[in-house]
Amino acid sequence: MMSATSTLALTHFVTLADSFDKNKVTPGVLGFIVFAVIGGAVWLLMKSMNKHMKKVDFVEQPEEGEAGTRASAASTAAEPKTG
């Protein structure tokens, strides 16, 4: 069973809810704060990722099959033709 206090509180909340214009509901200050925190976190993550990516030193080594083909083609092209 509901007490008189809880019934009175619910009555006040119901009338407060009816006073809002249902077509003009906005996220308000809390929505802005949450959005700003998420934006700041993404910015910090991107900054950290950029710093870590600058540390990467990567030189791609050719695969075995490609290295042999390119070396033989280069040596064939470099040899003078006699004839």
Buried (B, 14 or more C-beta within 10 A) or exposed (E): EEEEEEEEEEEEEEEEEEEEEEEEEEEEEEEEEEEEEEEEEEEEEEEEEEEEEEEEEEEEEEEEEEEEEEEEEEEEEEEEEEE
